[in-house]
Amino acid sequence: MKTPFACCVALRLFSLFALGIPQTFGTNQFLTSAGVSFEQFAADPAAWADSTALKGHWEAHGDTLTLADSAAVFGVAADEVTAKQRDGQVQSFRVVFRGKDKHGNATLANLLARVTANVRAFTGDAGTSAPGGGTVFKYKAVTITLRSGSGQEVVAEFARA
């Protein structure tokens, strides 16, 4: 009698821990095509050198490149990933997250808290307040600025440090 009960308790605990694992399977074509997560890619100095050598599938719209692949950034599915280029070199990356719950209601506060926690875990930096609002994180040769965008979105901007 004790063994089945112990098994049920162990399975229940395992299922609770599984909720903390990012559920981004199947929605991260960038990882599959590039072989690296987007945040690791954006922190690599080689990503900033030549915009024609960017990993993944990008569509050009003037000086703005839009990632055609789906991507999970900081463990959260990104709704939009763009890169600004000038003279063939990437100047910045911009990632937009839009939060909706299963009923279609905006969940900006939860999304911002989740992305902020994941950026802190990735960078190992607690972050500092940005002058125009938001939080700035330093990681390797990039600065990541995280802020609430217009409407119900969270924006992460990668720039060279």
Backbone as a printed PyTorch tensor [residue, N CA C, xyz], in Angstrom:
tensor([[[  0.8190,  -1.2020,   0.0000],
         [  0.0000,   0.0000,   0.0000],
         [  0.8590,   1.2610,   0.0000]],

        [[  1.9890,   1.1990,   0.6840],
         [  2.8560,   2.3670,   0.7430],
         [  3.5710,   2.6200,  -0.5820]],

        [[  3.9190,   1.5720,  -1.3080],
         [  4.6610,   1.7250,  -2.5530],
         [  3.8520,   2.4600,  -3.6150]],

        [[  2.5990,   2.0730,  -3.8950],
         [  1.8280,   2.8300,  -4.8940],
         [  1.6260,   4.2890,  -4.4920]],

        [[  1.4280,   4.5200,  -3.1950],
         [  1.2490,   5.8860,  -2.7190],
         [  2.5220,   6.7040,  -2.9500]],

        [[  3.6730,   6.1250,  -2.6350],
         [  4.9490,   6.8090,  -2.8310],
         [  5.1890,   7.0890,  -4.3150]],

        [[  4.8270,   6.1560,  -5.1810],
         [  4.9750,   6.3620,  -6.6250],
         [  4.0960,   7.5140,  -7.1120]],

        [[  2.8740,   7.5690,  -6.6150],
         [  1.9660,   8.6600,  -7.0060],
         [  2.5070,  10.0090,  -6.5540]],

        [[  3.0350,  10.0700,  -5.3420],
         [  3.5950,  11.3190,  -4.8280],
         [  4.8090,  11.7350,  -5.6700]],

        [[  5.6810,  10.7750,  -5.9960],
         [  6.8720,  11.0760,  -6.7930],
         [  6.4850,  11.5750,  -8.1880]],

        [[  5.5110,  10.9490,  -8.8220],
         [  5.0630,  11.3900, -10.1450],
         [  4.4450,  12.7760, -10.0860]],

        [[  3.6850,  13.0400,  -9.0390],
         [  3.0610,  14.3520,  -8.8730],
         [  4.1240,  15.4400,  -8.7200]],

        [[  5.1540,  15.1760,  -7.9070],
         [  6.2350,  16.1440,  -7.7370],
         [  6.9730,  16.3750,  -9.0500]],

        [[  7.2300,  15.3080,  -9.7990],
         [  7.9020,  15.4460, -11.0850],
         [  7.0880,  16.3140, -12.0340]],

        [[  5.7740,  16.1420, -12.0550],
         [  4.9370,  16.9320, -12.9570],
         [  4.9350,  18.4050, -12.5640]],

        [[  5.0540,  18.7120, -11.2850],
         [  5.1270,  20.1100, -10.8560],
         [  6.4410,  20.7380, -11.3070]],

        [[  7.5580,  19.9810, -11.2210],
         [  8.8400,  20.5070, -11.6700],
         [  8.8570,  20.6870, -13.1790]],

        [[  8.1420,  19.8690, -13.8990],
         [  8.1120,  19.9620, -15.3580],
         [  7.4670,  21.2650, -15.8260]],

        [[  6.6380,  21.8830, -15.0000],
         [  6.0180,  23.1530, -15.3760],
         [  7.0520,  24.2630, -15.5120]],

        [[  8.1900,  24.1320, -14.8430],
         [  9.2350,  25.1480, -14.8990],
         [ 10.1140,  25.0470, -16.1340]],

        [[  9.9650,  23.9920, -16.9240],
         [ 10.7560,  23.8110, -18.1350],
         [ 10.0850,  24.5700, -19.2670]],

        [[ 10.8250,  25.4430, -19.9800],
         [ 10.2010,  26.1680, -21.0990],
         [  9.6150,  25.1980, -22.1230]],

        [[  8.3680,  25.3920, -22.4750],
         [  7.6830,  24.5210, -23.4200],
         [  7.7120,  25.1450, -24.8050]],

        [[  8.8750,  25.1120, -25.4260],
         [  9.0470,  25.7600, -26.7210],
         [  9.3530,  24.7520, -27.8200]],

        [[  9.0280,  23.4960, -27.5870],
         [  9.3140,  22.4650, -28.5780],
         [  8.4790,  22.7120, -29.8270]],

        [[  9.1160,  22.6160, -30.9780],
         [  8.4080,  22.7810, -32.2390],
         [  8.2160,  24.2200, -32.6650]],

        [[  8.5300,  25.1810, -31.8110],
         [  8.3490,  26.5770, -32.1730],
         [  9.6820,  27.3090, -32.2490]],

        [[ 10.7580,  26.5720, -32.4440],
         [ 12.0670,  27.1930, -32.4700],
         [ 12.8420,  26.7440, -33.7030]],

        [[ 12.3750,  27.1880, -34.8650],
         [ 13.0520,  26.8400, -36.1090],
         [ 14.4450,  27.4500, -36.1700]],

        [[ 14.6520,  28.5920, -35.5140],
         [ 15.9650,  29.2290, -35.5200],
         [ 17.0040,  28.3070, -34.8910]],

        [[ 16.6710,  27.7060, -33.7720],
         [ 17.5850,  26.7920, -33.0940],
         [ 17.9380,  25.6220, -34.0050]],

        [[ 16.9500,  25.0980, -34.7130],
         [ 17.1820,  23.9740, -35.6190],
         [ 18.0780,  24.3700, -36.7860]],

        [[ 17.8140,  25.5160, -37.4120],
         [ 18.5930,  25.9180, -38.5850],
         [ 19.9650,  26.4960, -38.2260]],

        [[ 20.0640,  27.2070, -37.1050],
         [ 21.3230,  27.8550, -36.7390],
         [ 22.1930,  26.9910, -35.8300]],

        [[ 21.5810,  26.0640, -35.1180],
         [ 22.3360,  25.2070, -34.2110],
         [ 22.6940,  25.8640, -32.8950]],

        [[ 22.1150,  27.0090, -32.6320],
         [ 22.3970,  27.7550, -31.4020],
         [ 21.1500,  28.5680, -31.0630]],

        [[ 20.9310,  28.8450, -29.7850],
         [ 19.7820,  29.6690, -29.4050],
         [ 19.9990,  31.1010, -29.8870]],

        [[ 18.9150,  31.8480, -30.0610],
         [ 19.0460,  33.2060, -30.5830],
         [ 19.8660,  34.0890, -29.6510]],

        [[ 19.6450,  33.9790, -28.3470],
         [ 20.3770,  34.8420, -27.4140],
         [ 21.8800,  34.5510, -27.4420]],

        [[ 22.2690,  33.2800, -27.6240],
         [ 23.6910,  32.9510, -27.7640],
         [ 24.2420,  33.5150, -29.0730]],

        [[ 23.4460,  33.4010, -30.1240],
         [ 23.8390,  33.9320, -31.4300],
         [ 24.0400,  35.4440, -31.3570]],

        [[ 23.0950,  36.1690, -30.7630],
         [ 23.1670,  37.6350, -30.7000],
         [ 24.3140,  38.1150, -29.8130]],

        [[ 24.7670,  37.2890, -28.8780],
         [ 25.8810,  37.6670, -28.0030],
         [ 27.2360,  37.3720, -28.6430]],

        [[ 27.2440,  36.6660, -29.7620],
         [ 28.4820,  36.3090, -30.4550],
         [ 28.9500,  37.4880, -31.3200]],

        [[ 30.1910,  37.9420, -31.1670],
         [ 30.6830,  39.0680, -31.9780],
         [ 30.6010,  38.8200, -33.4840]],

        [[ 30.6490,  37.5690, -33.9070],
         [ 30.5670,  37.2580, -35.3410],
         [ 29.2030,  37.6280, -35.9230]],

        [[ 28.1680,  37.6560, -35.1020],
         [ 26.8240,  38.0080, -35.5740],
         [ 26.7360,  39.4750, -35.9710]],

        [[ 27.6370,  40.2910, -35.4850],
         [ 27.5930,  41.7210, -35.7250],
         [ 28.4740,  42.1480, -36.8910]],

        [[ 29.2680,  41.2320, -37.4070],
         [ 30.2410,  41.5870, -38.4340],
         [ 29.6160,  41.8300, -39.8000]],

        [[ 28.9690,  40.8510, -40.3730],
         [ 28.4690,  40.9350, -41.7370],
         [ 27.0260,  40.4400, -41.7720]],

        [[ 26.0990,  41.2990, -42.1560],
         [ 24.6800,  40.9290, -42.1340],
         [ 24.3440,  39.8370, -43.1520]],

        [[ 25.1870,  39.6350, -44.1630],
         [ 24.9160,  38.5720, -45.1390],
         [ 25.2620,  37.1960, -44.5750]],

        [[ 26.0070,  37.1570, -43.4750],
         [ 26.3930,  35.8820, -42.8680],
         [ 25.5380,  35.5400, -41.6500]],

        [[ 24.3930,  36.1850, -41.4960],
         [ 23.5290,  35.8960, -40.3570],
         [ 23.0060,  34.4720, -40.4190]],

        [[ 22.9420,  33.8340, -39.2570],
         [ 22.3820,  32.4900, -39.1830],
         [ 20.8700,  32.5750, -39.2550]],

        [[ 20.2510,  31.5200, -39.7830],
         [ 18.7940,  31.5070, -39.9090],
         [ 18.3600,  32.0790, -41.2420]],

        [[ 17.0590,  32.2430, -41.4040],
         [ 16.4780,  32.7490, -42.6500],
         [ 15.9180,  34.1520, -42.4030]],

        [[ 16.5190,  35.1460, -43.0400],
         [ 16.1590,  36.5470, -42.8400],
         [ 15.6020,  37.1240, -44.1350]],

        [[ 14.6210,  38.0020, -44.0100],
         [ 14.0400,  38.7050, -45.1520],
         [ 14.4130,  40.1780, -45.0390]],

        [[ 14.9150,  40.7460, -46.1280],
         [ 15.3450,  42.1460, -46.1280],
         [ 14.1930,  43.0670, -46.4790]],

        [[ 14.0670,  44.1520, -45.7280],
         [ 13.1010,  45.2260, -45.9710],
         [ 13.8580,  46.5320, -45.7760]],

        [[ 14.6120,  46.9310, -46.7910],
         [ 15.4640,  48.1170, -46.6550],
         [ 16.6070,  47.8180, -45.7060]],

        [[ 16.7600,  48.6510, -44.6780],
         [ 17.8130,  48.4530, -43.6830],
         [ 17.3730,  47.5580, -42.5260]],

        [[ 16.1630,  47.0300, -42.6070],
         [ 15.6490,  46.1440, -41.5690],
         [ 15.5650,  44.7240, -42.1040]],

        [[ 16.0870,  43.7990, -41.3240],
         [ 15.9900,  42.3790, -41.6500],
         [ 15.0150,  41.7450, -40.6670]],

        [[ 14.1130,  40.8980, -41.1680],
         [ 13.1370,  40.2180, -40.3200],
         [ 13.4180,  38.7270, -40.3510]],

        [[ 13.4980,  38.1150, -39.1740],
         [ 13.7350,  36.6790, -39.0880],
         [ 12.4820,  35.9480, -39.5400]],

        [[ 12.6270,  35.1010, -40.5690],
         [ 11.4930,  34.3450, -41.1050],
         [ 11.2290,  33.0880, -40.2820]],

        [[ 12.2230,  32.6080, -39.5530],
         [ 12.0700,  31.4190, -38.7060],
         [ 11.3970,  31.7930, -37.3950]],

        [[ 10.6810,  30.8440, -36.8140],
         [ 10.1850,  31.0580, -35.4590],
         [ 11.3780,  30.9160, -34.5180]],

        [[ 11.3190,  31.6140, -33.4010],
         [ 12.4350,  31.5690, -32.4520],
         [ 11.9280,  31.6900, -31.0280]],

        [[ 12.5360,  30.9250, -30.1570],
         [ 12.3210,  31.0930, -28.7260],
         [ 13.5470,  31.8400, -28.2120]],

        [[ 13.3100,  32.9650, -27.5780],
         [ 14.3980,  33.7890, -27.0660],
         [ 14.2180,  33.8920, -25.5610]],

        [[ 15.2390,  33.5530, -24.8200],
         [ 15.1810,  33.4900, -23.3600],
         [ 14.0740,  32.5400, -22.8970]],

        [[ 13.8430,  31.4730, -23.6550],
         [ 12.8670,  30.4640, -23.2750],
         [ 11.4280,  30.8320, -23.5400]],

        [[ 11.1940,  31.9390, -24.2220],
         [  9.8370,  32.4060, -24.5180],
         [  9.7060,  32.5630, -26.0330]],

        [[  8.6050,  32.0920, -26.5910],
         [  8.3950,  32.2070, -28.0350],
         [  8.3010,  33.6840, -28.4220]],

        [[  9.1600,  34.1000, -29.3560],
         [  9.1770,  35.4880, -29.8190],
         [  8.1440,  35.6600, -30.9230]],

        [[  7.4620,  36.7910, -30.9100],
         [  6.4810,  37.0920, -31.9500],
         [  7.1240,  37.7750, -33.1430]],

        [[  8.2450,  38.4430, -32.9180],
         [  8.9110,  39.1750, -33.9980],
         [ 10.3790,  39.3650, -33.6330]],

        [[ 11.2670,  39.0870, -34.5950],
         [ 12.6990,  39.3190, -34.4070],
         [ 13.1900,  40.0920, -35.6250]],

        [[ 13.7880,  41.2570, -35.3820],
         [ 14.3150,  42.0710, -36.4740],
         [ 15.7540,  42.4800, -36.1700]],

        [[ 16.4550,  42.8280, -37.2320],
         [ 17.8260,  43.3330, -37.1110],
         [ 17.9220,  44.6100, -37.9270]],

        [[ 18.5370,  45.6290, -37.3760],
         [ 18.8140,  46.8700, -38.1030],
         [ 20.2460,  46.7730, -38.6170]],

        [[ 20.4230,  47.0980, -39.8860],
         [ 21.7590,  47.0600, -40.4790],
         [ 22.1040,  48.4040, -41.0980]],

        [[ 23.4040,  48.6680, -41.1690],
         [ 23.9030,  49.8550, -41.8380],
         [ 25.2570,  49.4890, -42.4370]],

        [[ 25.4150,  49.7830, -43.7070],
         [ 26.6520,  49.4760, -44.4360],
         [ 27.0210,  47.9930, -44.3300]],

        [[ 26.0020,  47.1180, -44.3670],
         [ 26.2440,  45.6780, -44.3540],
         [ 26.5620,  45.0870, -43.0010]],

        [[ 26.5040,  45.9100, -41.9230],
         [ 26.7800,  45.4150, -40.5860],
         [ 25.5460,  45.5850, -39.7050]],

        [[ 25.3350,  44.6050, -38.8570],
         [ 24.1990,  44.6540, -37.9330],
         [ 24.4770,  45.6950, -36.8530]],

        [[ 23.5000,  46.5460, -36.6200],
         [ 23.6130,  47.5800, -35.5980],
         [ 22.8860,  47.1880, -34.3140]],

        [[ 21.7550,  46.4660, -34.4640],
         [ 20.9910,  46.0330, -33.2940],
         [ 20.0310,  44.9190, -33.6820]],

        [[ 19.6420,  44.1490, -32.6720],
         [ 18.5950,  43.1390, -32.8130],
         [ 17.4450,  43.5620, -31.9070]],

        [[ 16.2290,  43.3300, -32.3590],
         [ 15.0400,  43.6820, -31.5810],
         [ 14.1180,  42.4670, -31.5550]],

        [[ 13.7440,  42.0390, -30.3480],
         [ 12.8630,  40.8840, -30.1700],
         [ 11.6010,  41.3690, -29.4620]],

        [[ 10.4490,  41.0240, -30.0310],
         [  9.1640,  41.4380, -29.4560],
         [  8.4090,  40.2020, -28.9920]],

        [[  7.9240,  40.2710, -27.7480],
         [  7.0880,  39.2230, -27.1760],
         [  5.7140,  39.8340, -26.9130]],

        [[  4.6740,  39.1520, -27.3080],
         [  3.3120,  39.6080, -27.0160],
         [  2.6360,  38.5420, -26.1690]],

        [[  2.1730,  38.9410, -25.0060],
         [  1.6220,  37.9660, -24.0710],
         [  0.1140,  37.9020, -24.0930]],

        [[ -0.3950,  36.7040, -24.3010],
         [ -1.8330,  36.4410, -24.2180],
         [ -2.0220,  35.1400, -23.4560]],

        [[ -3.0430,  35.1060, -22.6130],
         [ -3.3470,  33.8480, -21.9490],
         [ -4.2750,  33.0190, -22.8350]],

        [[ -4.6980,  31.8690, -22.3680],
         [ -5.4970,  30.9740, -23.2100],
         [ -6.8700,  31.5400, -23.5590]],

        [[ -7.2830,  32.6050, -22.8850],
         [ -8.5600,  33.2490, -23.1830],
         [ -8.3840,  34.4940, -24.0470]],

        [[ -7.1470,  34.7840, -24.4510],
         [ -6.8780,  35.9400, -25.2930],
         [ -6.6740,  37.2280, -24.5200]],

        [[ -6.6220,  37.1440, -23.1890],
         [ -6.4140,  38.3370, -22.3660],
         [ -4.9260,  38.6400, -22.2420]],

        [[ -4.5840,  39.9040, -22.2730],
         [ -3.1870,  40.3100, -22.1810],
         [ -2.6380,  40.0130, -20.7910]],

        [[ -1.4120,  39.5550, -20.7340],
         [ -0.7570,  39.2440, -19.4650],
         [  0.6230,  39.8840, -19.4390]],

        [[  0.6730,  41.1860, -19.6520],
         [  1.9410,  41.9020, -19.7730],
         [  2.8060,  41.7760, -18.5200]],

        [[  2.2310,  41.9540, -17.3420],
         [  3.0280,  41.9030, -16.1120],
         [  3.6730,  40.5330, -15.9440]],

        [[  2.9330,  39.4790, -16.1830],
         [  3.4860,  38.1310, -16.0670],
         [  4.5600,  37.8910, -17.1190]],

        [[  4.3280,  38.3390, -18.3390],
         [  5.2970,  38.1600, -19.4120],
         [  6.5790,  38.9190, -19.1170]],

        [[  6.4700,  40.1630, -18.6780],
         [  7.6530,  40.9630, -18.3570],
         [  8.4480,  40.3150, -17.2280]],

        [[  7.7730,  39.8470, -16.1970],
         [  8.4540,  39.1960, -15.0780],
         [  9.1560,  37.9200, -15.5350]],

        [[  8.5070,  37.1490, -16.3810],
         [  9.0800,  35.8890, -16.8720],
         [ 10.3120,  36.1380, -17.7420]],

        [[ 10.2040,  37.0790, -18.6860],
         [ 11.3390,  37.3700, -19.5670],
         [ 12.4820,  37.9780, -18.7530]],

        [[ 12.1860,  38.8620, -17.8240],
         [ 13.2180,  39.4730, -16.9890],
         [ 13.9710,  38.4140, -16.1900]],

        [[ 13.2470,  37.4940, -15.5850],
         [ 13.8920,  36.4150, -14.8250],
         [ 14.7810,  35.5590, -15.7220]],

        [[ 14.3170,  35.2820, -16.9330],
         [ 15.1020,  34.4620, -17.8560],
         [ 16.3410,  35.2050, -18.3570]],

        [[ 16.2350,  36.5260, -18.5760],
         [ 17.4000,  37.3140, -18.9880],
         [ 18.4240,  37.3500, -17.8540]],

        [[ 17.9520,  37.5190, -16.6180],
         [ 18.8680,  37.5150, -15.4680],
         [ 19.5980,  36.1770, -15.3570]],

        [[ 18.8740,  35.0970, -15.5590],
         [ 19.4900,  33.7690, -15.4900],
         [ 20.5040,  33.5820, -16.6150]],

        [[ 20.1970,  34.0690, -17.7970],
         [ 21.0910,  33.9230, -18.9400],
         [ 22.3590,  34.7550, -18.7730]],

        [[ 22.2050,  36.0110, -18.3720],
         [ 23.3510,  36.9220, -18.2970],
         [ 24.1150,  36.8240, -16.9810]],

        [[ 23.4500,  36.4150, -15.9210],
         [ 24.0750,  36.4370, -14.6110],
         [ 24.1670,  37.8440, -14.0480]],

        [[ 23.4610,  38.7820, -14.6670],
         [ 23.4720,  40.1910, -14.2870],
         [ 22.1040,  40.5560, -13.7260]],

        [[ 22.0800,  41.2560, -12.6070],
         [ 20.8140,  41.6680, -12.0050],
         [ 20.1390,  42.7670, -12.8050]],

        [[ 20.9170,  43.4980, -13.5960],
         [ 20.3660,  44.5780, -14.4100],
         [ 20.3400,  45.8950, -13.6690]],

        [[ 20.3420,  46.9830, -14.4450],
         [ 20.2440,  48.3340, -13.8950],
         [ 19.1040,  49.0480, -14.6050]],

        [[ 18.5820,  50.0650, -13.9820],
         [ 17.4800,  50.8240, -14.5790],
         [ 17.9740,  51.6260, -15.7720]],

        [[ 17.2060,  51.5840, -16.8530],
         [ 17.5370,  52.3500, -18.0530],
         [ 16.9800,  53.7610, -17.9080]],

        [[ 17.6480,  54.7760, -18.4710],
         [ 17.1660,  56.1530, -18.3530],
         [ 15.7450,  56.3540, -18.8700]],

        [[ 15.3670,  55.7210, -19.9700],
         [ 14.0300,  55.8910, -20.5320],
         [ 13.0360,  54.8640, -20.0330]],

        [[ 13.3860,  54.1250, -19.0050],
         [ 12.5320,  53.0610, -18.4870],
         [ 13.0520,  51.7100, -18.9370]],

        [[ 12.7270,  50.7020, -18.2100],
         [ 13.1830,  49.3620, -18.5280],
         [ 14.4270,  48.9910, -17.7290]],

        [[ 15.0370,  47.8870, -18.1260],
         [ 16.2050,  47.3630, -17.4300],
         [ 17.2940,  47.0250, -18.4370]],

        [[ 18.5320,  47.3450, -18.0840],
         [ 19.6780,  47.0910, -18.9550],
         [ 20.5300,  45.9870, -18.3330]],

        [[ 20.8920,  45.0050, -19.1640],
         [ 21.7330,  43.8920, -18.7540],
         [ 22.9850,  43.8780, -19.6150]],

        [[ 24.1200,  43.5570, -19.0120],
         [ 25.3850,  43.4410, -19.7450],
         [ 25.7220,  41.9600, -19.8460]],

        [[ 26.1040,  41.5380, -21.0640],
         [ 26.5230,  40.1560, -21.2660],
         [ 27.5370,  40.1230, -22.3980]],

        [[ 28.7240,  39.6310, -22.1010],
         [ 29.8150,  39.5670, -23.0740],
         [ 29.9730,  40.9260, -23.7560]],

        [[ 29.8360,  40.9720, -25.0790],
         [ 30.0510,  42.2230, -25.8190],
         [ 28.7420,  42.8980, -26.2040]],

        [[ 27.6290,  42.5490, -25.5330],
         [ 26.3420,  43.1610, -25.8680],
         [ 25.6720,  43.7390, -24.6300]],

        [[ 24.7850,  44.6700, -24.9020],
         [ 23.9040,  45.2330, -23.8960],
         [ 22.4880,  44.8340, -24.2820]],

        [[ 21.7580,  44.2810, -23.3520],
         [ 20.3750,  43.8640, -23.5940],
         [ 19.4660,  44.7930, -22.7970]],

        [[ 18.6140,  45.5190, -23.4950],
         [ 17.6610,  46.4200, -22.8520],
         [ 16.2890,  45.7880, -22.9350]],

        [[ 15.6610,  45.6420, -21.7950],
         [ 14.3520,  45.0050, -21.7010],
         [ 13.3530,  46.0330, -21.1950]],

        [[ 12.2420,  46.2010, -21.9400],
         [ 11.2400,  47.1930, -21.5350],
         [  9.8590,  46.7840, -22.0260]],

        [[  8.8610,  47.4250, -21.4860],
         [  7.4940,  47.2510, -21.9710],
         [  7.3390,  48.1060, -23.2030]],

        [[  6.8280,  47.5140, -24.2730],
         [  6.6290,  48.2580, -25.5100],
         [  5.2420,  48.8450, -25.5690]],

        [[  4.8770,  49.3350, -26.7400],
         [  3.5380,  49.8890, -26.9130],
         [  2.5320,  48.7430, -26.8710]],

        [[  1.3850,  49.0070, -26.3010],
         [  0.3780,  47.9530, -26.1940],
         [  0.7810,  46.9100, -25.1750]],

        [[  0.4750,  45.6750, -25.4620],
         [  0.7530,  44.5800, -24.5470],
         [  1.9390,  43.7650, -25.0370]],

        [[  3.1220,  44.3960, -25.0720],
         [  4.3030,  43.6860, -25.5500],
         [  5.5140,  44.0000, -24.7040]],

        [[  6.4590,  43.0660, -24.7260],
         [  7.7410,  43.2340, -24.0730],
         [  8.7840,  43.2310, -25.1780]],

        [[  9.7280,  44.1730, -25.1260],
         [ 10.7480,  44.3090, -26.1560],
         [ 12.1180,  44.1210, -25.5400]],

        [[ 12.9240,  43.2570, -26.1780],
         [ 14.3190,  43.0570, -25.7990],
         [ 15.1700,  43.5530, -26.9640]],

        [[ 16.0650,  44.4970, -26.6720],
         [ 16.9340,  45.0320, -27.7240],
         [ 18.3730,  44.6950, -27.3960]],

        [[ 19.0560,  44.1020, -28.3610],
         [ 20.4690,  43.7490, -28.2430],
         [ 21.2680,  44.8240, -28.9900]],

        [[ 22.2800,  45.3760, -28.3430],
         [ 23.1640,  46.3540, -28.9810],
         [ 24.5940,  46.0430, -28.5630]],

        [[ 25.5260,  46.4360, -29.3940],
         [ 26.9280,  46.2470, -29.0240],
         [ 27.2530,  47.1030, -27.8040]],

        [[ 28.0150,  46.5420, -26.9040],
         [ 28.3620,  47.2710, -25.6730],
         [ 29.4360,  48.3100, -25.9450]]])
